[in-house]
Amino acid sequence: MTATDRSDWFGITRRNARSVQTTIGWIFWDPGAVARYEVLGLPGPLGYIAARCAPLAFAGPDAVIAAFGSVSPDGIRIAFEVIKQGGGSFNDFWSARDEAVLEGLHTFAPAIVEPLIELAPHLWSVVEALPTVGRTFFGAHLAMDRPADPLLSGWHAVNCIREWRGDTHWALVAAAGLNGPEVTILHNAYMSYEGDWLAISRGIAPTAIDAGWASLEARGLAHKRVVTPEGLALREHIEDETDRLTAQVWQMLGEQRSLRFAENFEPPCELLLARVDETAGPNYQPASRIRPTR
């Protein structure tokens, strides 16, 4: 693959987006992380919320709900309330996650260690130069202390790239006039998942799911709780635009390093994705999954 025109950068971006997501997302369900969260007073899903939102937690649950997009607002509020009552700190969950990341990468995907260490300085150079306008959650991550450990430093650079992409994606969702439950319903159909699996897995309340279906049907994006071709086309457009607008990451990193990222990260990321299959299930982390051919 070469990168001589926009279509090549689009392809590189789509390819590497899977590895970016997988490098980070496996930790959400990792038993090593979950055990640490439980020691701090939160079960796994709520511990994930606390660890991930630590950079923005000072702004309160409403800001985190806005940043997370489709994660259950009720779950986010519960995490805040439990931490408040227990007198703990979101940064404790951030640190617990870091410990689990180091342990898990060495154990389950050791081949990713050297690429992360090697590319870390180059990835941080990209992160530091990315535009922050409209990327609030990404911006909050920039304020966190950069890890001294070279492996963890590389992991956090990839995490920043992931959150920058996430902010970009949610801006497109908002521009399409969709809310969290609605876009989750569309994505569920886009991935050919059954029923309302994706919305339920993110803790979205049944009443919010019903309201999402009603709103989509009113717009012609669904009919009798089935997403229409127009709804699928909108979801695909959002995905395409996300890749188009986040190609800047790889253009800044450069063709050679971007392709090396793809080649070096994909094999260990398949192991991490298998870890997700084992610890959560084969539908989880849909951003890492290859969309079924229709």
N, C-alpha and C positions, 0 to 999 in steps of 0.2 A: 504493500500500500504506500502510495506517495501522498503528499499533501500540497498539491499544486493549485487547488481551487476549493471553493466553498464546500462542494459535495464531499471532498476528501476530509476536510475538517469536521464536517457533520458526522461522517462515519467514524472517525477517531473519537469524537466526543461521545457518541452513542456506545461505542465499544468500551471506552474507559469508564463511563458512568456506572456500569455494572460492577467493575472492580472497586471503584470508589465506595459505592454503597456497601459492598460486601466486606471490604476492609474494616469498615466501621460497624455495620449493622449486626454482625454475628454476636457482638457483646451484649446485645439487648436481652438475650435469653440464656446467656452462658451461665451454667450452674455456679461457677466460681464467682461471678458478679452477683448473682442472686443471693448466694449465701452471705456475701458481705453486706448487701443491702438489708437482709433480714436481721443481721447483728445490729445494724444501725436503726432498726425499728420499722422498716417498710418491706412488704412482700415484693417479689420480682417486678411486676408491671409498674407499681408505684415507685419502686427504687429506680427503675429505668427513667421514669419521668423526672425524678429528683436529680439524678446524675446528669441527664442531658440538659436540663433547663438551668443548671447552676449559674451560667454566665448572665442570665436574664432574670434570675429569681428575685433580685432586689426590687424589680419593677412590679412584682405581684402576680397573682394567678391569671388575671385578665390579659396581661401582656404575653404570658406564656401560652395561654389558650390561642391567642391570635397568631403566635409564631408557629405553634405545632400544627395548626390547620385542621387536621382530621382526627386527632387523638381526643378521647373523651374529655370534655370539660369537667365532668363530675370527678373523674379520676385525678385530674390535675388539681382541682380544689381540695380533694381529700389528701393528696400528698402534701400540699401546703399546710393544711390544718394539722396533720399528724406531726409534721416537723415543728410547727409552732408550739404545739402542746408539749412535745417532748424536749424542747429546748435544744434541738440539734441544729446542724448546719447543712445547707445544700452542698457546700464545698467538701463536707465529709463524704458525701456520695460521689462527688466528682473524683476525689482521691481514691475511694474504694474501687471505682470503675477503672482508674488508671492501673491499680495493682492487678486487677483481673485481666486487663488488656495485655500487660507484659507477660503474665503467667500463661495466658491462653495462646498468644501468638507463638511463643517458644514451644508450647506443647502440641498445638494442633496444626500450625502452619509455619514451621521453622524456615521454610524457603522464602518467606516474605520478609524475614528479618533484615538480611543484607540489602535488598532493594529499598526498603524503607529508610534504612540508615544512609545509604548512598544518595538517594534522591531528596532527602529531607531539606538540605540547604536550598536546592533549586525550587522545591515546592514552596518553601517559605518565601522565597523571592517573588513567586507568583502571588501568593496569598497577600503579601504586603502591598502589592501593586493593583489588586483588584478593586474596582469601584465599589463604594459602600452605599451609595444612594439607594434607598429602598430595601437594603439588606440589613435589617435591624438585628436579627438573630446572629448573623455572621459578624456584624460589627461588635456585638457583645462578646463574642468569642475572642476577638482580637485583644480584649482587655485582660484576658486570663494570662497568668504567668506561663511562659513557654517552658516545657519540661527540660531539665538538664540531661536526662537520659536520651541518647541519640535515637533509639528505637521509638520511644514514646513521643519524642519530638516529631519524627516522621509521621507517626500515626495521627497526631494532633493537626499537622499540616493538611493531611488528607481529610480529616474531620472538618476543618475550616472550609475546604473546597466543597465538601458535601453540603454543609449548611448554606454556603453561598448559592449553590445550585437549588437547594430547597427554597430559599427566599425568592429566587427568580421564578421557580415553579409556582409558588403560591401567589405571586403577583399576577401571573398569567391566569390562574384560577379565578382570582378576584376580578380581573379584567373581563373574564367570560361570564361574570355574574353568578358564579357558583359558590356555594358554601361547602364546609367540610363534608357533611353527610351526602350532599348531592354529588360531589366529585368522587367520593368513595364508592357510591353506587355505580357511577360510570366506569370507574377503574375496575371494579369487580367484574363487570361485563366485558371490559376490554381484555382482561386476563382470563376470561371464560371460567371464572370461579362460580360455584353454584350458590343459589339463594342470595342471602345478604351476608355471606361469610366475611368479607373484608370489613364491612361496617361493624359487625358484631365483634370481630377480633380486635378492633380498636376501641371497644367499649362504648360505642355510640348507642344511646338509649333507643329503645324501640319506637317511642313517639317521634324522635328526631329522624329515624329512618323512614317512618311512614310519611312524615312531612316532606322529606327529601324526595320520595317517590312522587308525591302529589305535585310538588313544584316542577319536577322534571316532566311530568305528564302534561302540565299546563303549558309548557314551552315546546311540546312536541318532541322531547328528547327521550320519552318513555311512553309505553302504552300497556296498561294492565300489568304493571310491575315487570315489564320487559323493556330493556333499553333499545331504542330504535336505531336504525342506521345513522340517523342524524346525530344521535347521542354519542355513538361510537366515533363518528367522524370528528365531533368536537373534542372528545378525549384524545384522539390521535393527533389532532391539531395542537393541543396543549403540549403533548409530548414532543412533537416535532419542534415547536417553538422553544421549548425548554432546551433541547439540544442545540438549536441554532444560536440561542442567546448565551449559552454557556461554553460555546466553542472557544471563547476568549481565553479560558484557562489553558487550553492545550496549545493555542497559538502562542501564548506568552511563554509556555514551557519549551516550545520548539518541537519540530517534527521528530528529530532523532530521539529526544528524551520521552516524548509522548508515545512513540512506538515501543520504546524500551519499557515504559510503564506497562503497556498492554501485554507485552510478551512475558515480563517478569512477574506481574501480579496475577494474571489469569490462573495459572496452575494452583498456587496456594489459595487463591480465593475460591476455587472449586472445593477445596477441602473445608474452608470456612463455611461455605454454603451447605455442604453436607453436614456440618456441625449444627447449622440452623435446622435442617431437616430432623436431626436427632433430638435437639433440645426443645424445639417448638413445633415444627411440622412443615410439610412440603409446600404449603401455600404462603407461609410467612416470608417477609421481606420481598414483596413482589417486585420492587425496583431492581432486584438482582436476578429475577427470573426472565427467561426468554419467552416472549409472548407466543402462545400457541398459534400455529398457522391456521388460517381460516380457509 
